[in-house]
Amino acid sequence: MKNVENASELTIMHHLSSFVENDLDAVISDYTDESILITPDSIYMGPAEIRAFFVGLMVHFPKGQSSFELDKIVAKDEMVYIVWHAKTPSVTVPLASDTFVLRGGKIHQQTFIGEFEYTDQQSSKRA
């Protein structure tokens, strides 16, 4: 399929910009009923469960008060790998990574790992 890498990268860039803008509906629009998100703490299946994950995460990334930096993006066919870091009023994320598998321009499978250092806690925590 021609330009799959570009299309996949565009989908993920839409996903990331929607997250930074705190546009929860736009973030969830990147998933389907068959989508799966795997984190160290849980497996989220379908838009409703994935929405619950992002509701809990977005509270720490207020629009206009958060610095989100994409350090690396690698797209190969329908797989996209990203590395990023962020700083917000409530959390510092020195290192985080996601891997996405796309189908039909939507996120079919995703893994996420991040080291979160909350301002109200002394110890680091993986999310």
C-alpha positions in Angstrom: 0.0 0.0 0.0 1.5 3.3 -1.1 2.3 6.0 1.6 1.2 3.8 4.5 4.1 5.2 6.6 3.0 8.7 5.9 -0.6 7.9 6.6 0.3 6.1 9.8 2.5 8.9 11.0 -0.3 11.4 10.2 -2.8 9.4 12.3 -0.4 9.4 15.3 0.4 13.1 15.0 -3.4 13.7 15.0 -3.6 11.6 18.1 -0.8 13.4 19.9 -2.1 16.9 19.0 -5.6 15.9 20.2 -4.1 14.8 23.5 -2.1 18.0 24.0 -5.2 20.0 23.2 -7.1 17.9 25.8 -9.7 17.0 23.1 -10.8 13.7 24.6 -13.4 13.0 21.9 -10.8 13.5 19.1 -8.3 11.2 21.0 -11.0 8.5 21.2 -12.0 8.9 17.6 -8.6 7.4 16.7 -9.7 4.0 18.1 -12.3 1.4 17.1 -14.5 -1.1 19.0 -11.7 -3.7 18.5 -8.9 -1.4 19.8 -6.7 -2.6 22.6 -4.4 -0.5 24.8 -1.9 -2.3 27.0 -0.1 -0.5 29.9 1.9 -2.0 32.8 -1.2 -1.8 35.0 -4.0 -2.9 32.8 -5.4 -3.9 29.4 -8.1 -1.5 28.1 -10.4 -2.8 25.4 -12.7 -0.7 23.2 -13.4 3.0 23.3 -15.1 3.1 26.7 -12.3 1.5 28.6 -9.6 3.5 26.6 -11.6 6.7 27.3 -11.4 5.9 31.1 -7.6 5.6 30.8 -7.3 8.9 29.1 -9.6 10.7 31.5 -7.3 9.7 34.3 -4.2 10.7 32.3 -5.4 14.0 30.9 -6.1 15.5 34.3 -2.3 15.7 34.7 -1.8 17.3 31.3 -3.8 20.6 31.4 -4.0 22.5 28.1 -1.6 25.4 28.0 0.2 24.4 31.1 2.0 21.3 29.9 5.2 20.8 27.9 5.0 17.7 25.7 8.1 16.9 23.5 8.2 14.1 20.9 11.7 12.9 20.9 11.4 10.2 18.3 8.9 8.8 15.8 9.5 5.8 13.6 6.8 4.6 11.2 7.1 1.4 9.2 4.0 0.3 7.3 1.2 0.3 9.9 3.4 0.3 13.0 4.5 3.5 14.7 6.9 3.8 17.6 7.3 7.0 19.6 9.5 8.2 22.5 8.5 11.3 24.4 8.9 13.3 27.6 6.8 15.9 29.3 6.5 18.3 32.2 3.2 19.5 33.7 2.2 21.2 36.9 1.5 17.8 38.6 4.0 15.4 36.9 7.3 15.2 35.2 7.7 12.4 32.6 11.4 12.0 31.8 10.8 9.1 29.5 7.7 7.5 27.9 7.1 5.3 24.9 4.2 4.1 22.8 4.0 1.6 20.0 0.9 1.7 17.8 -0.4 -0.8 15.3 -2.8 0.8 12.9 -5.5 -0.7 10.7 -7.6 1.3 8.3 -6.2 4.6 9.6 -7.2 3.8 13.2 -5.3 2.6 16.2 -5.9 -1.1 16.4 -3.3 -2.0 19.1 -1.2 0.2 21.4 1.3 -0.3 24.2 2.3 2.4 26.6 5.0 2.8 29.2 6.1 5.9 31.1 8.1 6.9 34.1 5.9 9.4 36.0 7.3 11.6 38.8 4.4 13.3 40.6 5.1 16.6 42.3 3.3 15.5 45.4 5.3 12.3 45.8 8.9 11.5 46.4 9.2 8.3 44.4 8.9 7.6 40.7 6.0 5.6 39.3 5.5 3.8 36.1 2.2 4.5 34.4 
